[in-house]
Amino acid sequence: MIIGTVKEIWRHPVKSMAGDRLGACAVQSKGIPGDRGWALRDELLNQITNGKQIPMLMQCAARYREEPANDTIPPVDITFPDGTKIGSDSANVNARLSEVLGKALTLWPVQPASNKAHYRRNKRGARLAGVMGRFGAFRALLRAMTSFGSMNKDLRETFSREAHEPIPDISILPPEILEFTSPLGTYFDAFPIHILTTASLDAMTRLNRDAVWDVRRFRPNFLIETAAGIQGLGEPDWSGKTLRIGTVELKCEIPTMRCGMTMQAQRDLPKDPSVLRSIVKDANQSLGIYASVISSGNVKEGDQVQLF
């Protein structure tokens, strides 16, 4: 079934900073080369951080000096909210990032999957949760376990949920996310590819016309211009199905759980809490879908998108 065409392609060189729009890209097993190639580590918390903890990150931007290829992560030039710039290879980059963002931070390229300490969450019980999360019985209990107590409080903070709002079902996430801040060897939240449709953005616009439903708030890799007649929030129904985009095949995994990053200010986008409130209320807490890569290839704007 043809569902549309590729309208926009996005790559984000530094996790939580503004992305680059690309006319075409390769897609490999770990997604678009260079996507989330860098991330910041909070040295006080001793773990990788992001825009949930440091919203001002979303007002910064980063660009590669040369195109990434395979597992090579080139240097980036970072632009701060005031317009000043610094390179990732500058001797004082960590001091400058810490000064601007108000925390003790270090900038890191993606590390090997074997460096588990680099990716591990600094939470009591994270290692045990990661081990237990590989067992179906434990994962089946997670929804009940997170409905009260400290786990509920932590998840409300992580996903910016108000007291009366539901929290996401984290049992559907990859088990390693319980122990690590990202899949090992990457800085992705859960899976290497994130997809969003114009139909979903249009649907949310109809539900909340006062908000700006700009694609940059949601940070997908591919924005799909849906074919005539396709309306509504369709991505959750794709779970388990296959997408063919250009010469790439993707497995649709799980709906994209949304957090407070969607409402934060970005360069020319104002802070707007109503964006997240609408997603929680009207879109079952999710917007878009995560995918893994079945077969590598190339994608360009205008490519046909098939769902089967």
Summary of the structure (lengths in Angstrom):
residues: 308
radius of gyration: 18.7
end to end distance: 6.2
largest distance: 54.0
contacts: 973
relative contact order: 0.19
helix: 27%
strand: 30%
